[in-house]
């Protein structure tokens, strides 16, 4: 039963992640791909407005999706959790445990922070990719992202195997699993280094990607 309830919580998190990140990436690709694919988009680039204003018009649409998704998800999450709690057997000896295992996802928690990080990184990548690829920008950019992730994973695994013995698997910037006898042991970054990595992926990398999309849009203006 506990595993089932944990599965429900994971499904909540997955729905939040996929809806926010995938939807945001698709919106970013469509909006900024508009500058490449349509004659109207080309005309928009020639309007007597600054590049920053044109860029901000695309950002506002992405921001609107972000806000509307959070509102929609919160309403769905409220209804789902309320229905789940209502259907629990209050006389069950496991009622308290079952009740507390499934709750509304807080937008200020660590799970939401990870999802927000994914949203801003992937939208930034898609904004930039849409300004480089004229056709099927979303698919092409997604393939580039997947290729980079696979290469980074394999290269990281190769380097870790050269440095440490009995490596089971390793993920870039996060964790290394090693075999200790028949058991697995977890190696993590020192807290100060982990905090630096979080700052880079949550703030620095998204800022760089979004800024590059602005520079790329400026290059396309004529």
C-alpha positions in Angstrom: 0.0 0.0 0.0 2.8 2.4 0.9 4.5 1.7 -2.5 1.2 2.5 -4.2 0.8 5.7 -2.4 4.4 6.7 -3.2 3.6 5.9 -6.8 0.7 8.4 -6.6 3.0 11.1 -5.3 5.5 10.4 -8.0 2.7 10.6 -10.6 1.8 14.0 -9.3 5.4 15.2 -9.6 5.8 13.6 -13.1 2.6 15.4 -14.3 3.9 18.7 -12.9 7.3 18.2 -14.5 6.0 17.1 -18.0 3.2 19.6 -18.2 5.4 22.5 -17.2 8.6 21.7 -18.9 7.4 20.0 -22.1 4.6 22.5 -22.5 6.9 25.5 -21.9 9.5 24.1 -24.3 6.9 23.6 -27.0 5.4 27.1 -26.5 8.9 28.6 -26.6 9.8 26.7 -29.8 6.5 27.8 -31.5 6.7 31.4 -30.4 10.3 32.0 -31.4 10.0 29.8 -34.4 7.5 32.3 -35.6 10.3 34.7 -36.3 11.8 32.1 -38.7 8.9 30.4 -40.5 6.2 32.9 -41.3 6.3 35.9 -43.5 4.4 37.7 -40.8 7.2 36.8 -38.4 9.7 38.3 -40.8 7.5 41.4 -41.0 7.4 41.6 -37.3 11.2 41.8 -37.2 11.1 44.9 -39.3 8.7 46.8 -37.1 10.1 50.1 -35.6 10.4 48.6 -32.2 13.6 47.7 -30.3 14.9 44.1 -30.4 14.4 44.0 -26.7 10.7 44.8 -27.1 10.3 42.1 -29.8 12.1 39.6 -27.5 9.9 40.6 -24.6 6.8 40.0 -26.6 7.8 36.3 -26.9 8.8 36.1 -23.3 5.4 37.4 -22.2 3.7 34.6 -24.1 6.0 32.0 -22.4 5.4 33.7 -19.0 1.6 33.6 -19.6 1.8 29.8 -20.2 3.9 29.5 -17.0 1.3 31.4 -15.0 -1.8 29.6 -16.5 -0.2 26.2 -16.1 0.4 26.8 -12.4 -3.2 27.9 -11.9 -4.6 25.0 -13.9 -2.3 22.4 -12.1 -3.2 23.8 -8.7 -6.9 23.5 -9.4 -6.5 19.9 -10.7 -4.2 19.0 -7.8 -6.6 20.4 -5.2 -9.5 18.4 -6.7 -7.4 15.2 -6.9 -6.1 15.4 -3.4 -9.5 16.3 -1.9 -11.1 13.4 -3.7 -8.4 11.0 -2.5 -8.7 12.1 1.1 -12.5 11.9 0.9 -12.3 8.3 -0.3 -10.0 7.1 2.5 -11.4 4.8 5.2 -11.3 6.8 8.4 -11.5 3.7 10.5 -8.5 2.1 8.9 -5.4 1.7 11.2 -3.3 3.2 8.4 -5.6 6.2 7.8 -3.1 8.8 9.1 -0.2 7.4 7.1 -2.3 7.1 3.9 -3.6 10.7 4.4 -0.2 12.2 4.8 1.5 10.4 1.9 -0.6 12.2 -0.7 -0.8 16.0 -0.5 -0.8 19.1 -2.6 2.5 19.9 -4.3 3.8 23.1 -2.7 5.2 25.6 -5.3 7.8 26.6 -2.7 9.2 23.1 -2.1 12.3 21.4 -3.5 10.3 19.4 -6.1 8.8 22.6 -7.6 12.2 24.3 -7.5 13.6 21.4 -9.6 10.7 21.7 -12.1 11.1 25.4 -12.4 14.8 24.9 -13.1 13.9 22.5 -15.9 11.3 24.9 -17.3 13.7 27.9 -17.5 16.6 25.8 -18.9 14.6 24.0 -21.5 12.6 27.0 -22.6 15.9 28.9 -23.0 17.3 26.0 -25.1 14.1 25.9 -27.3 14.1 29.7 -27.7 17.6 29.6 -29.0 17.1 26.5 -31.1 14.0 27.9 -32.8 16.1 30.9 -33.9 18.7 28.6 -35.5 16.6 25.9 -37.2 14.1 27.1 -39.8 12.0 23.9 -40.0 11.0 21.4 -37.3 12.9 23.4 -34.7 11.4 21.6 -31.8 12.4 18.1 -33.0 15.8 19.2 -34.1 16.6 21.0 -30.9 15.3 18.0 -28.9 17.6 15.7 -30.8 20.5 18.1 -30.1 19.6 18.1 -26.4 19.4 14.3 -26.2 22.7 13.9 -28.0 24.4 16.3 -25.6 22.9 14.5 -22.6 24.0 11.1 -23.9 27.5 12.3 -24.7 27.8 14.1 -21.3 26.6 10.9 -19.4 29.0 8.6 -21.3 32.0 11.0 -20.9 31.3 11.5 -17.2 31.0 7.7 -16.7 34.3 7.2 -18.6 36.1 9.8 -16.5 34.7 8.5 -13.2 35.7 4.9 -14.1 39.3 6.1 -14.7 39.3 7.7 -11.2 37.3 5.3 -9.1 37.0 1.5 -9.1 33.8 -0.5 -8.9 31.6 2.2 -10.4 28.1 1.0 -11.0 26.8 4.2 -12.7 27.3 7.9 -12.5 25.3 11.0 -13.4 27.0 14.4 -14.2 27.0 16.9 -11.4 24.9 14.8 -9.1 25.8 11.3 -7.8 28.1 8.3 -8.3 27.0 4.8 -7.4 29.8 2.3 -6.6 29.8 -1.4 -5.6 30.9 -2.2 -2.0 30.8 -5.9 -2.0 27.3 -6.8 -3.1 25.8 -3.5 -1.9 25.7 -0.1 -3.6 27.1 3.0 -2.0 26.3 6.6 -2.9 28.9 9.3 -3.5 27.7 12.8 -3.6 29.3 16.3 -4.1 30.3 18.2 -1.0 27.4 20.4 0.1 29.3 23.7 -0.9 30.0 22.3 -4.3 26.4 21.0 -4.7 25.1 24.5 -3.9 27.4 26.0 -6.6 26.0 23.5 -9.1 22.4 24.4 -8.1 23.1 28.1 -8.6 24.6 27.5 -12.0 21.7 25.4 -13.3 18.9 27.4 -11.6 20.2 30.9 -12.4 23.3 31.2 -14.4 22.6 28.8 -17.2 19.0 29.9 -17.8 20.1 33.6 -17.8 22.8 32.7 -20.4 20.4 30.8 -22.7 17.8 33.5 -22.6 20.4 36.2 -23.2 21.8 34.3 -26.2 18.3 34.1 -27.7 18.1 37.9 -27.4 21.4 38.2 -29.2 20.4 35.7 -31.9 17.2 37.6 -32.5 19.2 40.8 -32.9 21.3 39.1 -35.5 18.2 38.1 -37.5 16.8 41.6 -37.6 17.4 43.4 -40.9 
